[in-house]
Amino acid sequence: QVQLVEAGGGLVQPGGSLRLPCSTSGTPINSRWINWVRHAPGKELEWVAAINSGGNPMYYNLTVKARFTISRDNAESTLYLVIDSLKPEDTAVYYCTKGTPKPRTILTGETSRADFDYWGQGTQVTVSS
């Protein structure tokens, strides 16, 4: 059974940084990709980044690419998302998901619950002074 557990969220001041870990267990046969997706208040789900099982390639939503870094430690079965220079608009629930991102998702950031087979429970990030 695939399980994804996010952590690391909290209240952060603008300009600060956060590292969000996602511990994983179980391996679906048909997926090598892990993604981060966020859901901001009053907005649609937004795909943020994806990384392949070998750590390469990585894809980013162009709107966050300069400030977000995705990585994975396969030995620890953990995915990470580092967010630098946090902005109030980064306030969202951040989800770790397993599944291959669609080309449309990588190009536009648009996604839905149906796009990925496995989701964590999410971790809340609030950026405010």
PyMOL commands that set and color helices and strands:
alter all, ss='L'
color gray80, all
select helices_A, chain A and resi 88-90+103-108+113-115
alter helices_A, ss='H'
color red, helices_A
select strands_A, chain A and resi 3-6+10-12+18-25+34-39+45-51+58-60+68-73+78-83+92-98+118-119+123-127
alter strands_A, ss='S'
color yellow, strands_A
deselect
rebuild
show_as cartoon
